[in-house]
Amino acid sequence: MEYSFNHIFSLKLSNFFAKIICYTINLRNFGL
């Protein structure tokens, strides 16, 4: 149970960082 919780948490965390990276790339494309 605890392992699955940590696995889901790590997946959400990696997805969160992926969104931040995509957001920063979009800002660079707009020249901000």
PyMOL Python script that loads the backbone (N, CA, C, O; Angstrom):
from pymol import cmd

cmd.read_pdbstr("""\
ATOM      1  N   MET A   1       0.843  -1.200   0.000  1.00  0.00           N
ATOM      2  CA  MET A   1       0.000   0.000   0.000  1.00  0.00           C
ATOM      3  C   MET A   1       0.879   1.252   0.000  1.00  0.00           C
ATOM      4  O   MET A   1       0.657   2.190  -0.765  1.00  0.00           O
ATOM      5  N   GLU A   2       1.878   1.238   0.876  1.00  0.00           N
ATOM      6  CA  GLU A   2       2.746   2.411   0.972  1.00  0.00           C
ATOM      7  C   GLU A   2       3.575   2.574  -0.294  1.00  0.00           C
ATOM      8  O   GLU A   2       3.836   3.692  -0.738  1.00  0.00           O
ATOM      9  N   TYR A   3       3.991   1.440  -0.873  1.00  0.00           N
ATOM     10  CA  TYR A   3       4.788   1.510  -2.101  1.00  0.00           C
ATOM     11  C   TYR A   3       3.961   2.110  -3.230  1.00  0.00           C
ATOM     12  O   TYR A   3       4.455   2.955  -3.976  1.00  0.00           O
ATOM     13  N   SER A   4       2.708   1.682  -3.363  1.00  0.00           N
ATOM     14  CA  SER A   4       1.861   2.205  -4.439  1.00  0.00           C
ATOM     15  C   SER A   4       1.612   3.698  -4.232  1.00  0.00           C
ATOM     16  O   SER A   4       1.552   4.463  -5.195  1.00  0.00           O
ATOM     17  N   PHE A   5       1.466   4.110  -2.964  1.00  0.00           N
ATOM     18  CA  PHE A   5       1.244   5.532  -2.685  1.00  0.00           C
ATOM     19  C   PHE A   5       2.462   6.343  -3.105  1.00  0.00           C
ATOM     20  O   PHE A   5       2.326   7.392  -3.736  1.00  0.00           O
ATOM     21  N   ASN A   6       3.654   5.858  -2.755  1.00  0.00           N
ATOM     22  CA  ASN A   6       4.874   6.568  -3.142  1.00  0.00           C
ATOM     23  C   ASN A   6       5.036   6.581  -4.655  1.00  0.00           C
ATOM     24  O   ASN A   6       5.531   7.553  -5.225  1.00  0.00           O
ATOM     25  N   HIS A   7       4.619   5.505  -5.297  1.00  0.00           N
ATOM     26  CA  HIS A   7       4.731   5.431  -6.754  1.00  0.00           C
ATOM     27  C   HIS A   7       3.810   6.462  -7.401  1.00  0.00           C
ATOM     28  O   HIS A   7       4.220   7.167  -8.322  1.00  0.00           O
ATOM     29  N   ILE A   8       2.575   6.553  -6.926  1.00  0.00           N
ATOM     30  CA  ILE A   8       1.628   7.535  -7.477  1.00  0.00           C
ATOM     31  C   ILE A   8       2.125   8.949  -7.188  1.00  0.00           C
ATOM     32  O   ILE A   8       2.021   9.834  -8.038  1.00  0.00           O
ATOM     33  N   PHE A   9       2.667   9.159  -5.988  1.00  0.00           N
ATOM     34  CA  PHE A   9       3.160  10.486  -5.622  1.00  0.00           C
ATOM     35  C   PHE A   9       4.312  10.903  -6.523  1.00  0.00           C
ATOM     36  O   PHE A   9       4.377  12.050  -6.966  1.00  0.00           O
ATOM     37  N   SER A  10       5.230   9.964  -6.798  1.00  0.00           N
ATOM     38  CA  SER A  10       6.375  10.279  -7.664  1.00  0.00           C
ATOM     39  C   SER A  10       5.903  10.555  -9.089  1.00  0.00           C
ATOM     40  O   SER A  10       6.467  11.405  -9.778  1.00  0.00           O
ATOM     41  N   LEU A  11       4.867   9.836  -9.531  1.00  0.00           N
ATOM     42  CA  LEU A  11       4.337  10.081 -10.875  1.00  0.00           C
ATOM     43  C   LEU A  11       3.728  11.472 -10.954  1.00  0.00           C
ATOM     44  O   LEU A  11       3.939  12.190 -11.932  1.00  0.00           O
ATOM     45  N   LYS A  12       2.975  11.856  -9.931  1.00  0.00           N
ATOM     46  CA  LYS A  12       2.370  13.193  -9.931  1.00  0.00           C
ATOM     47  C   LYS A  12       3.448  14.264  -9.870  1.00  0.00           C
ATOM     48  O   LYS A  12       3.326  15.312 -10.504  1.00  0.00           O
ATOM     49  N   LEU A  13       4.509  13.997  -9.103  1.00  0.00           N
ATOM     50  CA  LEU A  13       5.586  14.974  -8.965  1.00  0.00           C
ATOM     51  C   LEU A  13       6.310  15.154 -10.292  1.00  0.00           C
ATOM     52  O   LEU A  13       6.610  16.280 -10.688  1.00  0.00           O
ATOM     53  N   SER A  14       6.591  14.051 -10.983  1.00  0.00           N
ATOM     54  CA  SER A  14       7.275  14.142 -12.280  1.00  0.00           C
ATOM     55  C   SER A  14       6.385  14.831 -13.301  1.00  0.00           C
ATOM     56  O   SER A  14       6.875  15.588 -14.140  1.00  0.00           O
ATOM     57  N   ASN A  15       5.075  14.577 -13.238  1.00  0.00           N
ATOM     58  CA  ASN A  15       4.138  15.230 -14.148  1.00  0.00           C
ATOM     59  C   ASN A  15       4.106  16.728 -13.869  1.00  0.00           C
ATOM     60  O   ASN A  15       4.006  17.535 -14.793  1.00  0.00           O
ATOM     61  N   PHE A  16       4.193  17.102 -12.577  1.00  0.00           N
ATOM     62  CA  PHE A  16       4.199  18.511 -12.199  1.00  0.00           C
ATOM     63  C   PHE A  16       5.436  19.214 -12.754  1.00  0.00           C
ATOM     64  O   PHE A  16       5.340  20.320 -13.288  1.00  0.00           O
ATOM     65  N   PHE A  17       6.602  18.568 -12.626  1.00  0.00           N
ATOM     66  CA  PHE A  17       7.830  19.167 -13.155  1.00  0.00           C
ATOM     67  C   PHE A  17       7.794  19.237 -14.676  1.00  0.00           C
ATOM     68  O   PHE A  17       8.330  20.171 -15.273  1.00  0.00           O
ATOM     69  N   ALA A  18       7.164  18.253 -15.297  1.00  0.00           N
ATOM     70  CA  ALA A  18       7.052  18.265 -16.757  1.00  0.00           C
ATOM     71  C   ALA A  18       6.228  19.461 -17.208  1.00  0.00           C
ATOM     72  O   ALA A  18       6.542  20.092 -18.217  1.00  0.00           O
ATOM     73  N   LYS A  19       5.166  19.774 -16.457  1.00  0.00           N
ATOM     74  CA  LYS A  19       4.343  20.938 -16.800  1.00  0.00           C
ATOM     75  C   LYS A  19       5.141  22.220 -16.638  1.00  0.00           C
ATOM     76  O   LYS A  19       5.023  23.130 -17.457  1.00  0.00           O
ATOM     77  N   ILE A  20       5.954  22.303 -15.590  1.00  0.00           N
ATOM     78  CA  ILE A  20       6.769  23.505 -15.368  1.00  0.00           C
ATOM     79  C   ILE A  20       7.772  23.673 -16.502  1.00  0.00           C
ATOM     80  O   ILE A  20       7.988  24.786 -16.981  1.00  0.00           O
ATOM     81  N   ILE A  21       8.386  22.571 -16.933  1.00  0.00           N
ATOM     82  CA  ILE A  21       9.368  22.651 -18.021  1.00  0.00           C
ATOM     83  C   ILE A  21       8.691  23.109 -19.309  1.00  0.00           C
ATOM     84  O   ILE A  21       9.216  23.964 -20.022  1.00  0.00           O
ATOM     85  N   CYS A  22       7.528  22.539 -19.605  1.00  0.00           N
ATOM     86  CA  CYS A  22       6.799  22.945 -20.820  1.00  0.00           C
ATOM     87  C   CYS A  22       6.407  24.415 -20.726  1.00  0.00           C
ATOM     88  O   CYS A  22       6.445  25.133 -21.726  1.00  0.00           O
ATOM     89  N   TYR A  23       6.030  24.867 -19.531  1.00  0.00           N
ATOM     90  CA  TYR A  23       5.625  26.259 -19.357  1.00  0.00           C
ATOM     91  C   TYR A  23       6.798  27.197 -19.598  1.00  0.00           C
ATOM     92  O   TYR A  23       6.649  28.227 -20.257  1.00  0.00           O
ATOM     93  N   THR A  24       7.975  26.842 -19.063  1.00  0.00           N
ATOM     94  CA  THR A  24       9.146  27.704 -19.259  1.00  0.00           C
ATOM     95  C   THR A  24       9.567  27.716 -20.722  1.00  0.00           C
ATOM     96  O   THR A  24      10.002  28.748 -21.233  1.00  0.00           O
ATOM     97  N   ILE A  25       9.442  26.571 -21.404  1.00  0.00           N
ATOM     98  CA  ILE A  25       9.788  26.522 -22.830  1.00  0.00           C
ATOM     99  C   ILE A  25       8.841  27.414 -23.627  1.00  0.00           C
ATOM    100  O   ILE A  25       9.271  28.107 -24.548  1.00  0.00           O
ATOM    101  N   ASN A  26       7.557  27.400 -23.278  1.00  0.00           N
ATOM    102  CA  ASN A  26       6.594  28.250 -23.975  1.00  0.00           C
ATOM    103  C   ASN A  26       6.920  29.723 -23.747  1.00  0.00           C
ATOM    104  O   ASN A  26       6.783  30.533 -24.663  1.00  0.00           O
ATOM    105  N   LEU A  27       7.349  30.077 -22.541  1.00  0.00           N
ATOM    106  CA  LEU A  27       7.710  31.464 -22.262  1.00  0.00           C
ATOM    107  C   LEU A  27       8.909  31.876 -23.108  1.00  0.00           C
ATOM    108  O   LEU A  27       8.960  32.997 -23.615  1.00  0.00           O
ATOM    109  N   ARG A  28       9.879  30.967 -23.261  1.00  0.00           N
ATOM    110  CA  ARG A  28      11.057  31.301 -24.072  1.00  0.00           C
ATOM    111  C   ARG A  28      10.668  31.457 -25.535  1.00  0.00           C
ATOM    112  O   ARG A  28      11.233  32.295 -26.237  1.00  0.00           O
ATOM    113  N   ASN A  29       9.713  30.666 -26.000  1.00  0.00           N
ATOM    114  CA  ASN A  29       9.281  30.769 -27.394  1.00  0.00           C
ATOM    115  C   ASN A  29       8.604  32.111 -27.645  1.00  0.00           C
ATOM    116  O   ASN A  29       8.676  32.651 -28.749  1.00  0.00           O
ATOM    117  N   PHE A  30       7.941  32.653 -26.609  1.00  0.00           N
ATOM    118  CA  PHE A  30       7.289  33.953 -26.767  1.00  0.00           C
ATOM    119  C   PHE A  30       8.262  35.100 -26.517  1.00  0.00           C
ATOM    120  O   PHE A  30       7.903  36.266 -26.675  1.00  0.00           O
ATOM    121  N   GLY A  31       9.499  34.770 -26.125  1.00  0.00           N
ATOM    122  CA  GLY A  31      10.522  35.797 -25.956  1.00  0.00           C
ATOM    123  C   GLY A  31      10.404  36.564 -24.665  1.00  0.00           C
ATOM    124  O   GLY A  31      10.867  37.702 -24.589  1.00  0.00           O
ATOM    125  N   LEU A  32       9.793  35.979 -23.637  1.00  0.00           N
ATOM    126  CA  LEU A  32       9.672  36.676 -22.353  1.00  0.00           C
ATOM    127  C   LEU A  32      10.866  36.335 -21.469  1.00  0.00           C
ATOM    128  O   LEU A  32      10.958  36.820 -20.342  1.00  0.00           O
TER     129      LEU A  32
END
""", "prot")
cmd.dss("prot")
cmd.show_as("cartoon", "prot")
cmd.util.cbc("prot")
cmd.orient("prot")
